[in-house]
Amino acid sequence: MLNQKFFDDLSAKLNEVVNSGPAKDIEKNVRVLLMQGFAKLNLVTHEELEVQAQVLARTREHLTALEARVAELEAQRNKAAS
């Protein structure tokens, strides 16, 4: 996955190109293209990822409890049928 250093390096290189010539329009166009590209990547923030990880952990806990309860009920049913 891309990291912050990649974006910082890319930004620095773009700034070098812009500062070395009359390329203000190019900078604006590249920024627009990058923003459009990032929007298509469907990226999430770290906070959103943490929230989803917590939701998943709670869901797993509930599933484990339900599986145990089903096993208990099946055992009772099998014991009663015997």
NORMOQUI-V792322 format. One line per field, one symbol per residue. phi: phi as a letter, one per 20 degrees, with the letter a starting at -180 (. if undefined). burial: # if it has 16 or more other ideal C-beta (glycine too) atoms within 10 Angstrom, else .. Layout:
phi = ???
burial = ???
This chain:
phi = .fdffgfffffffffffffeafcfffgffffffffffffffmfcffffffffffffffffffffffffffffffffffffff
burial = .............#...#................................................................
